[in-house]
Each structure stands twice: as C-alpha cells, then as structure tokens.
Amino acid sequence: MESTAQRRLKAIQGHLVPITHVLDSHVQTSTTASEFFHSQGYSVVLPEKLNTGKWNVYRSVRSPLKLISRLPEHPEIGTLHDNFMHAIEAFKDYNYLGTRVRGDGTVGEYKWMTYGEAGTVRLAIGSGLRHHGLLEGACIGLYFINRPEWLIVDHACSAYSYISVPLYDTLGPDAVKYIVNHADVQAIFCLPHTLNTLLSFLSEIPSVRLVVVVGGIDEHVPSLPSNSQVKLISFAKLLSQGHSDLQPFCPPKPEDIATICYTSGTTGTPKDNLKLMDDLAALRPTIFCSVPRLYNRIYSGIMNAVQTSGVLRKTLFNAAYNSKKQVIISGRNPSPMWDRLVFSKIKGMLGGRVHFMGSGASPLSPDVMDFLRVCFGCQVIEGYGMTETSCLISCMDKGDNLSGHVGSPNPACEIKLVDVPEMNYTSEDQPYPRGEICVRGPVLFQGYYKDEVQTKEVIDGDGWLHTGDIGLWLPGGRLKIIDRKKNIFKLAQGEYIAPEKIENVYAKCKFVSQCFIYGDSLNSCLVAIVSVDPDVLKDWATSEAIKYENLGHLCNDPRARAAVLTEMDAIGREA
C-alpha cells in the first residue's frame, strides 16, 4: 500500500514533463498544472505553476484539461479558408448574403446570394488579383461600408493568402493614408464616392498598385495619367479578368496573418441605422446580435411607449413583466399567457422569430438584459472580448439566468486576475477576488503590427495578455467586469471617477443617444456632453405642443433642456 508521501510524489510527477534531448533525468515543469483543478460549476480553477500554491487560473468546464484550438466536431477546420470551404460544401444552395437597396437608393425586397454563388465570385476575385501580379502575403485594403462585396473580397484574401486591411468608411483621409502606408497596402477596393478621396492623395501612397471600384460603371471610371504606376479598374472588370484566368487556391497556414485591424476612430459621419428596425421586420431573423447602444434604444423606446399608454395598459404591462421575470429568474418556463396578452407586439418589432439575442462590445445593463429576456421571450447572452483575442474571451452559459456578468471562459483560452494595488483590487478581496483580467491561449493575436514595444507592454513574459479591464469572480466561476484600469481620473477633492460607469447609466435615459463624461484633478465636479435622440425629443416636443424651426432650435429651448435634465436626474438617482 502506498504511503501519503508516495502518493504526493506520484501526483507531482504527473505535472512534470521529461526533457528527452538530454541523457540525465532532468525535468521541467509544464506551463500549467492542468491535471488538477477545482470545479466551480461554470469554470474550473487550477494553479498556474505548482510552486506558487495559488489556484488562480480559470478555464471552461467544457475543456478543463487543455485549451482547444479547433472545433472538436470539425478538427479539419484550421483557417478562415477551411471554414468557408466547409460552409460551401454543407450549404451550397442556402442563402448567405442579402441586400434590399435598389440602384436608385430605394428599399425593395431582399435579393440573396447563396454560399455557392459567393464562392464562385470569391474565386474570380482572387484569380483577378493574381492576374494583376499580387503575390501571397500582399495586403489588400477594403475601403467601403458593409456590403456583400466586403465579405467576398475578405473570403478571397483567405483563399489566396492575402492579408485584408479594413479601411473604415468613417475614417478621414489622413488616417486612411497612414494605414495604407503603414501596412504597405498593394490593392484597394473602394466605392465611387470614396474614390475621389483616394485619388486626392494617390501619389502619397506609393505601395498601391491596383484600385478596384466597387459598384462603378466601366465608362465612368476615370483614367489616370499615363506615367502612373497604379491601375484603376471596375469591380466588374476584375471579375471578368479573373473568370478568364482562373487560378488555384493558395490557402494560408493557421499561423499566417489573416487581417490587420486598425482602430475605427471617431472621425467622419457615424453609422446610420435609421432603417434597421424596418430591415428586421422584413428579414424576421431567428438570431440577433447587437451592441448595448441599440438595446438601450429598444429598451427606452418601449418603456417610453408604456409610460404614455394609459393607466390600464401600463398596469397590465407591469403585472405581466414582474410575473414573467420572477418565473424566468427561478429557472422555470413562463406561461404563454403573458406573451399572448402583452409581449407579442413587442416581439414583432424584431420580426417575431428571434430565439437568441447576443450582446457585446460594452457592458449591457442587468436591467436591460432582464427586460430583453422578458419582452422577447428568448435566450439573451452577453459576451466579453477584444480584437486582440479574436473576439471572445468569455460568454454566458446556456441556462444561466443570472444577469450582470459575462460568463465563463471560452474553451480556447484561460483567464486569471492580477492584483492592481494602486486601485485596491487584489486576489484576497472579500467576498470575491478582484484584479486586472489577463488572458492566455490560442485566441491571442500575434501582436501589434510593426510595434514590438507596445506588444511587450500588453503581453508579458509568460504569455498573458493584460486587457486593462478590472474583473471579479462570482460564485460558479462567472466573470464580472467592474472597472477599467486606465480609464479613471481623480477630481480635486481626491475622489476617483470611472466615467464609463456613469456613461452607461445615463445611456438608459430615453432622450440620450450618447453621453461622454469628463473631469480632471483641477476641478471638483464632472461635465457631460450629451447627444440627444432626435426622434424622442421631437415626439416630446409634439406632445408638449412646442413649436420649433429645427433640431438645433429645439435643443436650445429651455423647456427641452429642463426635460432632458429631469429625466437624467431620475435615472441617476435610481443608479
């Protein structure tokens, strides 16, 4: 029978990896002591290194012993190219990309392109780029808004080992020029209205050899000077050239660079989503993923309608809402009665078929999440991620009805919290450990392009990416985001302020479209810049019989200012 010491020695040896290239019996510790872990329901906890005595690394309970780098059910998929090839094989005749805007700008019925059709166009685009002499590893700029061609060009880049470089439509000329030169972009796909901007500094982006105009007509494509080194052609011409000279795929390896993403910035005209609700009603999606800004607008719009619907309807809504919410929180299935009586019209706002809603990009208020679950009667999931982690770091688990957190680790990464003593966040905090969220695993990016210094600032010697976000571990191994490490400042009286927290509170106000909070150590109070929702403010003015010439005139009306401030004060007191 083994002694206690023998059993302990055998357990330790299980964490040691022999070094086979030497003759003696030297051993080295494995990166993570993954054979031992404590289950926490949604996560497991294990020590990063055996000699620390700390159980501080969290992994998904779905893959506790190793981090996955491929889908277990599809181990053959290792790149974006593999993934799209699988989609074409499995769903060749299924609708893939839809658009409903006619050539004259009016909205019509959805016109669809199947996976197979998209694959055919991808082949022609990649072959056309080959026809123009672009070799694997070349950077391809995408200088236009979301549309089918954006995705198909990106698929072509994946198939022929090109690197896609998004050039956001909202960027100003200086930013576009910088990105093109920094990434040595060789070809740019653009729209007719962005072509003029591009041509204005074409001589200042010497790496560019080819410009492809998407949506333009051959006869309207301007000609460049005969001494220009740049070829300017239409998208249709590129497709024709590619079809006439089809080239075999040149798929990338999993470790190759797929894309170089630069920040989208804040210049230019913001995205116009005025037609989004009309699109949803026409499309009737079953899955809907968005950002808190839109969910907040849906929430405030519905609540505003409820408040002005009369005493009887308001009372009925509140009774239905509170009853259904309690049932959902308890984990039971709510009665369909409330949906028929109250919530069916609300569900119709998104087409009536949504059974899954996802949220990301910034924190979603627990109140708004509960509201979506009740009103739309579907699963609502919040996730947390970064561009630097190929998106997902953690996500709420199916069946988890607790709101106000971002779930358990993605099975492709592990998470730990690092002490931030200057902000009084430590692993010893009660009742829950707190600290900066750090991530490690196959999801991590290779680094900041041509910026080794900044890369080393965020990825430490043990391979952990420091996110700058502050989190805590809730019971069950669920992660909650509570602060931002760098985005804080101190007021004159010594009070620390986390502006994003305050911004997220006021974003729930029905009048507020966006809110920016600022302060500094020379002053004792904060200031806010508030952008109002034009539709809500105009509706309010109509209800108050207030006449105005334009939105600017209305915003300067003392009655409008007082109404917005009163509503913000009420929201602020609640929080």
C-alpha positions as CSV (number, residue, x, y, z in Angstrom):
1,M,0.0,0.0,0.0
2,E,1.4,3.5,-1.0
3,S,2.2,5.9,1.7
4,T,0.9,9.5,1.7
5,A,4.4,10.7,0.6
6,Q,4.5,8.3,-2.3
7,R,1.1,9.3,-3.5
8,R,2.1,13.0,-3.3
9,L,5.3,12.3,-5.2
10,K,3.3,10.5,-7.9
11,A,0.9,13.4,-8.2
12,I,3.7,15.9,-8.6
13,Q,5.4,13.7,-11.2
14,G,2.2,13.9,-13.2
15,H,2.9,17.6,-13.7
16,L,6.4,17.2,-14.9
17,V,7.5,16.9,-18.5
18,P,10.7,14.9,-19.2
19,I,13.3,16.6,-21.3
20,T,14.2,13.9,-23.9
21,H,17.1,15.6,-25.6
22,V,19.5,15.1,-22.6
23,L,20.7,11.8,-21.1
24,D,20.2,12.5,-17.4
25,S,16.9,12.7,-15.6
26,H,16.4,16.4,-15.5
27,V,12.7,17.5,-15.6
28,Q,10.9,20.8,-16.3
29,T,7.5,22.0,-15.0
30,S,4.7,22.2,-17.5
31,T,3.2,25.6,-18.3
32,T,0.0,24.9,-16.4
33,A,-0.7,22.2,-13.8
34,S,-3.7,21.1,-15.7
35,E,-4.3,17.7,-14.3
36,F,-5.5,19.1,-11.0
37,F,-8.5,21.5,-10.9
38,H,-11.3,22.6,-8.6
39,S,-14.7,22.7,-10.3
40,Q,-16.7,25.9,-9.8
41,G,-19.8,25.0,-11.8
42,Y,-19.2,27.0,-15.0
43,S,-15.4,27.1,-14.6
44,V,-12.6,25.1,-13.2
45,V,-9.7,26.6,-11.2
46,L,-6.1,25.4,-11.4
47,P,-2.7,26.7,-10.4
48,E,-0.6,28.5,-13.0
49,K,2.6,27.0,-11.5
50,L,2.9,24.3,-8.9
51,N,5.4,26.2,-6.7
52,T,3.1,29.2,-6.1
53,G,0.4,27.5,-4.2
54,K,-2.2,29.7,-5.8
55,W,-5.3,28.3,-7.5
56,N,-5.8,31.3,-9.8
57,V,-6.2,30.2,-13.4
58,Y,-9.8,29.7,-14.7
59,R,-10.8,27.5,-17.6
60,S,-14.1,26.5,-19.1
61,V,-15.6,23.4,-17.5
62,R,-16.2,22.2,-21.1
63,S,-12.5,21.7,-21.7
64,P,-10.6,21.8,-18.3
65,L,-7.5,19.8,-19.3
66,K,-6.5,21.6,-22.4
67,L,-7.3,24.7,-24.4
68,I,-8.9,23.9,-27.7
69,S,-7.6,25.5,-31.0
70,R,-10.1,23.9,-33.3
71,L,-13.8,22.9,-33.1
72,P,-13.9,19.4,-31.7
73,E,-16.6,18.3,-34.1
74,H,-14.6,19.7,-37.1
75,P,-10.9,19.2,-36.5
76,E,-10.2,19.7,-40.2
77,I,-11.1,23.4,-40.0
78,G,-8.0,25.3,-39.1
79,T,-8.3,28.6,-41.1
80,L,-10.9,31.0,-42.3
81,H,-10.5,29.5,-45.7
82,D,-11.2,26.0,-44.3
83,N,-14.3,27.3,-42.6
84,F,-15.8,28.9,-45.7
85,M,-15.0,25.8,-47.8
86,H,-16.9,23.8,-45.2
87,A,-19.8,26.2,-45.5
88,I,-19.9,25.9,-49.3
89,E,-19.8,22.1,-49.1
90,A,-22.6,21.9,-46.5
91,F,-24.8,24.8,-47.5
92,K,-24.1,25.4,-51.2
93,D,-27.6,26.4,-52.2
94,Y,-28.6,28.2,-49.0
95,N,-29.0,32.0,-48.8
96,Y,-25.9,33.7,-47.5
97,L,-25.7,37.4,-48.3
98,G,-28.8,39.6,-48.7
99,T,-29.3,43.2,-49.7
100,R,-32.5,45.1,-50.2
101,V,-31.4,48.5,-51.5
102,R,-32.1,49.2,-55.2
103,G,-29.8,51.0,-57.5
104,D,-31.8,54.2,-57.1
105,G,-31.4,54.1,-53.3
106,T,-35.0,53.0,-52.5
107,V,-35.7,49.9,-50.4
108,G,-37.0,46.8,-52.1
109,E,-37.3,43.1,-51.4
110,Y,-34.3,41.2,-50.2
111,K,-32.1,39.9,-53.0
112,W,-30.0,36.9,-52.0
113,M,-26.6,35.4,-52.9
114,T,-26.1,31.7,-52.0
115,Y,-22.9,30.3,-50.4
116,G,-22.1,28.6,-53.7
117,E,-22.5,31.9,-55.7
118,A,-20.4,33.7,-53.2
119,G,-17.7,31.0,-53.6
120,T,-17.7,31.5,-57.4
121,V,-17.3,35.2,-57.1
122,R,-14.5,34.7,-54.5
123,L,-12.6,32.5,-57.0
124,A,-12.9,35.2,-59.6
125,I,-11.7,38.0,-57.3
126,G,-8.7,36.0,-56.1
127,S,-7.8,35.0,-59.6
128,G,-8.2,38.6,-60.8
129,L,-5.7,39.8,-58.1
130,R,-3.3,37.1,-59.2
131,H,-3.8,38.2,-62.8
132,H,-2.5,41.6,-61.7
133,G,0.6,40.1,-60.2
134,L,-0.3,40.3,-56.4
135,L,1.6,37.5,-54.6
136,E,0.7,35.7,-51.4
137,G,1.2,37.9,-48.3
138,A,0.2,41.1,-50.1
139,C,-2.1,43.5,-48.1
140,I,-5.5,44.3,-49.6
141,G,-7.4,47.4,-48.4
142,L,-11.2,47.4,-48.0
143,Y,-12.3,51.0,-48.2
144,F,-16.1,50.8,-48.1
145,I,-19.1,50.1,-45.9
146,N,-20.7,46.8,-45.1
147,R,-22.0,45.1,-48.3
148,P,-21.7,41.7,-49.9
149,E,-18.5,42.6,-51.8
150,W,-16.8,43.4,-48.5
151,L,-17.2,39.9,-47.2
152,I,-16.5,38.2,-50.5
153,V,-13.2,40.1,-51.0
154,D,-12.3,39.1,-47.5
155,H,-13.0,35.4,-48.4
156,A,-10.8,35.8,-51.5
157,C,-8.0,37.1,-49.3
158,S,-8.3,34.0,-47.1
159,A,-8.3,31.6,-50.1
160,Y,-5.2,33.2,-51.7
161,S,-3.1,34.0,-48.6
162,Y,-3.7,37.8,-48.9
163,I,-3.9,40.0,-45.8
164,S,-7.1,42.0,-45.5
165,V,-6.8,45.6,-44.1
166,P,-10.2,47.3,-43.3
167,L,-10.2,51.0,-44.2
168,Y,-13.3,52.1,-42.4
169,D,-15.6,54.4,-44.4
170,T,-15.8,56.8,-41.4
171,L,-12.1,57.4,-41.4
172,G,-10.7,60.7,-42.6
173,P,-8.1,61.0,-45.4
174,D,-5.2,61.3,-43.1
175,A,-6.0,58.1,-41.2
176,V,-6.5,56.2,-44.4
177,K,-3.2,57.5,-45.8
178,Y,-1.4,56.4,-42.6
179,I,-2.9,52.9,-42.6
180,V,-2.2,52.3,-46.3
181,N,1.5,53.3,-45.9
182,H,2.0,51.6,-42.5
183,A,0.6,48.2,-43.8
184,D,2.2,48.6,-47.3
185,V,-1.2,48.0,-48.9
186,Q,-0.9,47.0,-52.6
187,A,-4.5,46.9,-53.7
188,I,-7.6,48.9,-52.5
189,F,-11.3,48.1,-53.1
190,C,-13.4,51.3,-52.8
191,L,-16.7,52.8,-53.7
192,P,-17.2,55.6,-56.3
193,H,-17.8,58.2,-53.6
194,T,-14.5,57.2,-51.7
195,L,-12.5,57.1,-55.0
196,N,-12.2,60.8,-55.2
197,T,-10.8,61.0,-51.7
198,L,-8.3,58.2,-52.6
199,L,-7.2,59.9,-55.8
200,S,-6.5,63.1,-54.0
201,F,-3.5,61.5,-52.2
202,L,-2.7,58.6,-54.6
203,S,0.8,60.0,-55.1
204,E,1.4,59.8,-51.3
205,I,0.7,56.0,-51.1
206,P,3.4,54.5,-53.3
207,S,2.8,50.9,-52.3
208,V,-0.6,50.8,-54.0
209,R,-0.6,49.2,-57.5
210,L,-4.2,48.5,-58.1
211,V,-7.5,50.3,-57.2
212,V,-10.8,48.5,-57.8
213,V,-14.0,50.5,-57.8
214,V,-17.0,48.5,-56.4
215,G,-20.4,49.5,-57.8
216,G,-19.0,51.7,-60.5
217,I,-19.5,51.5,-64.3
218,D,-16.5,50.9,-66.6
219,E,-17.3,54.0,-68.6
220,H,-17.4,56.2,-65.5
221,V,-14.1,55.0,-64.1
222,P,-11.6,57.9,-64.5
223,S,-8.4,57.4,-66.3
224,L,-5.1,58.0,-64.6
225,P,-2.0,59.7,-66.1
226,S,0.0,57.5,-68.5
227,N,3.0,57.7,-66.2
228,S,1.0,56.4,-63.2
229,Q,2.1,53.1,-61.7
230,V,-1.4,52.4,-60.5
231,K,-4.1,50.5,-62.4
232,L,-7.7,51.7,-61.9
233,I,-10.4,49.3,-62.9
234,S,-14.0,48.5,-62.0
235,F,-15.1,45.5,-59.9
236,A,-16.8,44.0,-62.9
237,K,-13.6,44.2,-65.0
238,L,-11.7,42.5,-62.2
239,L,-14.3,39.7,-62.1
240,S,-14.1,39.3,-65.9
241,Q,-10.3,39.1,-65.8
242,G,-10.5,36.5,-63.0
243,H,-13.0,34.3,-64.8
244,S,-10.9,34.3,-67.9
245,D,-7.8,33.3,-66.0
246,L,-8.9,31.1,-63.0
247,Q,-6.1,30.4,-60.6
248,P,-5.9,27.6,-58.0
249,F,-6.3,28.5,-54.3
250,C,-3.2,29.2,-52.3
251,P,-4.6,28.6,-48.8
252,P,-2.8,30.1,-45.8
253,K,-1.4,28.1,-42.8
254,P,-3.1,28.6,-39.4
255,E,-0.2,30.7,-38.2
256,D,-0.3,33.1,-41.1
257,I,-1.6,36.6,-40.7
258,A,-5.3,36.9,-41.8
259,T,-6.0,40.6,-41.2
260,I,-4.5,43.8,-39.8
261,C,-7.1,45.8,-37.9
262,Y,-6.6,49.4,-37.1
263,T,-8.9,51.3,-34.7
264,S,-12.1,52.5,-36.4
265,G,-11.6,56.0,-34.9
266,T,-14.2,58.6,-34.2
267,T,-14.0,60.9,-37.2
268,G,-16.4,61.3,-40.0
269,T,-20.1,60.6,-40.2
270,P,-21.4,58.0,-37.7
271,K,-23.2,54.8,-39.0
272,D,-26.8,55.4,-40.0
273,N,-29.1,52.7,-38.5
274,L,-32.4,54.5,-39.1
275,K,-33.7,51.7,-41.3
276,L,-32.6,48.9,-39.1
277,M,-36.0,48.2,-37.4
278,D,-37.6,48.1,-40.9
279,D,-34.9,45.7,-42.0
280,L,-35.6,43.4,-39.0
281,A,-39.3,43.4,-39.6
282,A,-38.7,42.4,-43.2
283,L,-36.0,39.8,-42.6
284,R,-37.5,38.3,-39.5
285,P,-34.3,36.9,-38.1
286,T,-34.0,34.0,-35.7
287,I,-30.7,35.1,-34.3
288,F,-30.0,38.8,-33.4
289,C,-26.6,40.0,-32.2
290,S,-26.0,43.7,-31.4
291,V,-24.4,46.2,-29.0
292,P,-25.8,47.8,-25.8
293,R,-26.3,51.1,-27.6
294,L,-29.1,49.6,-29.7
295,Y,-30.5,47.5,-27.0
296,N,-30.7,50.6,-24.8
297,R,-32.6,52.4,-27.5
298,I,-35.1,49.5,-27.8
299,Y,-35.5,49.5,-24.0
300,S,-36.1,53.2,-23.7
301,G,-38.4,53.2,-26.8
302,I,-40.6,50.5,-25.3
303,M,-40.6,52.0,-21.8
304,N,-41.5,55.4,-23.2
305,A,-44.4,53.9,-25.1
306,V,-45.6,52.1,-21.9
307,Q,-45.4,55.2,-19.8
308,T,-47.7,57.1,-22.3
309,S,-50.1,54.2,-23.0
310,G,-52.6,55.0,-20.2
311,V,-53.1,53.7,-16.7
312,L,-54.8,50.4,-17.7
313,R,-52.2,49.3,-20.2
314,K,-49.3,50.4,-18.0
315,T,-50.7,48.4,-15.1
316,L,-51.1,45.4,-17.2
317,F,-47.6,45.6,-18.6
318,N,-46.0,46.0,-15.2
319,A,-48.0,43.0,-13.8
320,A,-47.0,40.8,-16.8
321,Y,-43.4,42.0,-16.7
322,N,-42.9,41.3,-13.0
323,S,-44.7,38.0,-13.1
324,K,-42.7,36.7,-16.1
325,K,-39.4,38.0,-14.7
326,Q,-39.8,36.1,-11.4
327,V,-40.5,32.9,-13.3
328,I,-37.5,33.2,-15.6
329,I,-35.1,34.0,-12.7
330,S,-36.3,30.9,-10.8
331,G,-35.4,28.8,-13.9
332,R,-39.0,27.8,-14.8
333,N,-40.8,28.1,-18.1
334,P,-43.2,31.1,-18.1
335,S,-46.8,30.8,-19.0
336,P,-47.5,31.7,-22.7
337,M,-50.5,33.8,-21.5
338,W,-48.4,36.9,-20.9
339,D,-46.9,36.7,-24.4
340,R,-50.3,36.5,-26.0
341,L,-51.7,39.4,-23.9
342,V,-48.8,41.7,-23.7
343,F,-45.5,40.8,-25.3
344,S,-46.4,39.5,-28.8
345,K,-46.5,43.0,-30.3
346,I,-43.1,43.8,-28.8
347,K,-41.6,40.6,-30.2
348,G,-42.9,41.7,-33.6
349,M,-40.5,44.6,-33.5
350,L,-37.7,42.2,-34.4
351,G,-39.9,40.1,-36.8
352,G,-41.4,37.8,-34.1
353,R,-39.0,34.8,-34.7
354,V,-35.9,35.7,-32.6
355,H,-34.9,32.9,-30.2
356,F,-31.4,34.1,-29.4
357,M,-30.0,37.5,-28.7
358,G,-26.4,38.3,-28.2
359,S,-24.7,41.4,-26.8
360,G,-21.1,42.5,-26.8
361,A,-18.7,45.5,-27.3
362,S,-19.5,47.2,-24.0
363,P,-21.4,46.3,-20.8
364,L,-25.1,45.6,-21.0
365,S,-27.1,46.8,-18.0
366,P,-28.6,43.9,-16.0
367,D,-31.9,45.8,-16.1
368,V,-31.8,45.9,-19.9
369,M,-30.8,42.2,-20.1
370,D,-33.7,41.2,-17.9
371,F,-36.0,43.4,-19.9
372,L,-35.0,41.7,-23.2
373,R,-35.4,38.2,-21.7
374,V,-38.9,39.0,-20.5
375,C,-40.2,41.1,-23.5
376,F,-38.8,39.0,-26.3
377,G,-39.1,35.6,-24.6
378,C,-35.7,34.3,-25.8
379,Q,-32.3,33.4,-24.6
380,V,-30.2,36.5,-24.1
381,I,-26.4,36.1,-23.8
382,E,-23.7,38.6,-23.1
383,G,-20.1,38.0,-24.1
384,Y,-16.8,39.8,-23.4
385,G,-13.8,40.0,-25.8
386,M,-11.3,42.1,-27.6
387,T,-9.9,42.5,-31.1
388,E,-6.6,41.2,-29.6
389,T,-8.3,38.0,-28.6
390,S,-10.0,37.2,-31.9
391,C,-13.2,38.4,-30.1
392,L,-14.5,36.0,-27.4
393,I,-12.8,35.8,-24.0
394,S,-15.8,34.7,-22.0
395,C,-19.5,34.2,-22.6
396,M,-22.6,33.4,-20.5
397,D,-23.6,29.8,-20.5
398,K,-26.9,28.4,-21.7
399,G,-29.4,28.2,-18.9
400,D,-27.6,30.7,-16.7
401,N,-30.4,33.2,-15.7
402,L,-28.2,35.5,-13.6
403,S,-27.6,38.8,-15.2
404,G,-24.8,41.3,-14.7
405,H,-21.8,39.2,-15.7
406,V,-20.1,37.9,-18.8
407,G,-20.0,34.2,-18.1
408,S,-17.2,31.6,-18.1
409,P,-14.0,31.4,-20.1
410,N,-14.0,30.5,-23.8
411,P,-12.7,26.9,-24.0
412,A,-9.9,28.3,-26.3
413,C,-8.4,30.5,-23.5
414,E,-7.7,30.7,-19.8
415,I,-8.2,33.7,-17.5
416,K,-6.6,35.0,-14.4
417,L,-7.0,38.2,-12.3
418,V,-3.8,40.1,-11.4
419,D,-3.6,42.4,-8.4
420,V,-3.8,46.2,-9.0
421,P,-2.7,47.5,-5.7
422,E,-2.9,51.2,-6.7
423,M,-6.7,50.7,-7.2
424,N,-7.1,48.4,-4.2
425,Y,-8.0,45.4,-6.2
426,T,-6.4,42.1,-5.1
427,S,-7.0,38.3,-5.1
428,E,-7.6,38.5,-1.4
429,D,-10.6,40.8,-1.7
430,Q,-13.8,39.7,0.0
431,P,-16.3,38.4,-0.8
432,Y,-14.8,37.9,-4.3
433,P,-11.3,38.0,-5.8
434,R,-10.7,41.1,-7.9
435,G,-8.0,42.3,-10.3
436,E,-7.0,43.0,-13.9
437,I,-8.3,40.5,-16.4
438,C,-5.4,38.6,-18.1
439,V,-5.9,36.1,-21.0
440,R,-3.7,33.4,-22.5
441,G,-4.3,30.8,-25.2
442,P,-4.7,30.1,-28.9
443,V,-7.1,33.0,-29.3
444,L,-4.4,35.7,-28.8
445,F,-3.3,37.9,-31.6
446,Q,0.4,37.8,-32.8
447,G,1.0,41.3,-31.7
448,Y,0.7,44.9,-32.8
449,Y,1.9,45.3,-36.4
450,K,5.4,46.8,-36.6
451,D,5.2,47.7,-32.9
452,E,7.2,45.4,-30.7
453,V,7.3,47.9,-27.8
454,Q,3.6,48.1,-27.5
455,T,3.2,44.4,-27.9
456,K,5.5,43.8,-25.0
457,E,3.5,46.3,-22.9
458,V,0.4,44.1,-23.1
459,I,1.8,40.6,-23.4
460,D,4.0,39.6,-20.5
461,G,6.9,37.0,-20.4
462,D,4.5,34.2,-19.5
463,G,2.2,34.8,-22.5
464,W,-0.6,36.6,-20.6
465,L,-2.4,39.4,-22.4
466,H,-3.2,42.2,-19.9
467,T,-6.6,43.6,-21.0
468,G,-6.7,46.7,-18.9
469,D,-10.2,45.7,-17.6
470,I,-10.9,45.0,-14.0
471,G,-13.0,42.0,-13.1
472,L,-14.1,39.8,-10.2
473,W,-15.1,36.2,-9.9
474,L,-18.7,35.5,-8.9
475,P,-19.7,32.1,-7.5
476,G,-19.7,29.4,-10.1
477,G,-16.7,30.8,-11.8
478,R,-18.5,33.6,-13.7
479,L,-16.6,36.7,-14.6
480,K,-18.0,40.2,-13.9
481,I,-16.4,43.4,-15.4
482,I,-16.4,46.1,-12.8
483,D,-13.9,48.8,-13.9
484,R,-11.2,49.9,-16.3
485,K,-7.6,50.0,-15.1
486,K,-6.5,53.2,-17.0
487,N,-9.8,55.0,-17.7
488,I,-10.1,56.6,-14.3
489,F,-9.2,60.1,-13.1
490,K,-9.1,61.9,-9.8
491,L,-11.1,65.0,-9.0
492,A,-9.8,68.0,-6.9
493,Q,-11.3,66.5,-3.7
494,G,-9.4,63.2,-4.2
495,E,-12.3,61.2,-5.5
496,Y,-11.6,58.6,-8.2
497,I,-14.1,58.5,-11.1
498,A,-14.7,55.7,-13.6
499,P,-16.5,57.7,-16.4
500,E,-17.7,54.6,-18.3
501,K,-19.8,53.5,-15.4
502,I,-21.6,56.9,-15.3
503,E,-22.0,57.0,-19.1
504,N,-23.6,53.5,-19.1
505,V,-26.2,54.8,-16.5
506,Y,-27.2,57.8,-18.5
507,A,-27.3,55.9,-21.7
508,K,-30.5,54.3,-20.4
509,C,-32.3,57.7,-20.5
510,K,-34.9,57.8,-23.3
511,F,-33.6,61.2,-24.5
512,V,-29.9,60.2,-24.6
513,S,-28.3,58.8,-27.7
514,Q,-24.8,59.0,-26.5
515,C,-23.1,60.5,-23.4
516,F,-19.4,61.5,-22.8
517,I,-18.2,62.2,-19.2
518,Y,-15.1,64.1,-18.4
519,G,-13.3,65.6,-15.4
520,D,-9.8,66.4,-14.2
521,S,-7.9,66.9,-10.9
522,L,-8.2,70.7,-11.0
523,N,-11.9,70.7,-10.7
524,S,-14.3,69.2,-8.1
525,C,-17.2,68.2,-10.5
526,L,-17.7,66.4,-13.8
527,V,-19.0,67.7,-17.1
528,A,-21.0,65.7,-19.7
529,I,-21.6,66.2,-23.4
530,V,-25.0,64.7,-24.2
531,S,-26.2,63.8,-27.7
532,V,-30.0,63.6,-27.8
533,D,-32.1,61.1,-29.7
534,P,-33.8,63.3,-32.3
535,D,-36.9,61.2,-32.7
536,V,-37.6,61.0,-29.0
537,L,-37.0,64.7,-28.5
538,K,-39.3,65.7,-31.4
539,D,-42.0,63.4,-30.1
540,W,-41.7,65.0,-26.7
541,A,-42.0,68.5,-28.3
542,T,-45.1,67.5,-30.2
543,S,-46.7,66.1,-27.0
544,E,-45.9,69.4,-25.2
545,A,-47.2,71.5,-28.2
546,I,-43.8,73.2,-28.5
547,K,-43.1,74.7,-31.9
548,Y,-39.5,74.8,-33.3
549,E,-37.8,75.5,-36.5
550,N,-35.2,72.7,-36.4
551,L,-33.5,70.3,-34.1
552,G,-30.8,72.9,-33.1
553,H,-33.5,75.4,-32.2
554,L,-35.3,72.7,-30.1
555,C,-32.1,71.7,-28.2
556,N,-31.7,75.3,-27.2
557,D,-35.2,75.6,-25.9
558,P,-35.1,75.9,-22.0
559,R,-38.1,73.6,-21.7
560,A,-36.3,70.9,-23.7
561,R,-33.1,71.2,-21.7
562,A,-35.1,71.0,-18.5
563,A,-37.0,67.9,-19.6
564,V,-33.7,66.1,-20.6
565,L,-32.0,67.1,-17.3
566,T,-35.0,66.0,-15.2
567,E,-35.0,62.6,-16.9
568,M,-31.3,62.2,-16.5
569,D,-31.5,63.1,-12.8
570,A,-34.2,60.5,-12.3
571,I,-32.1,57.8,-14.0
572,G,-29.0,58.9,-12.0
573,R,-30.9,58.7,-8.6
574,E,-32.1,55.2,-9.4
575,A,-28.5,54.1,-10.0
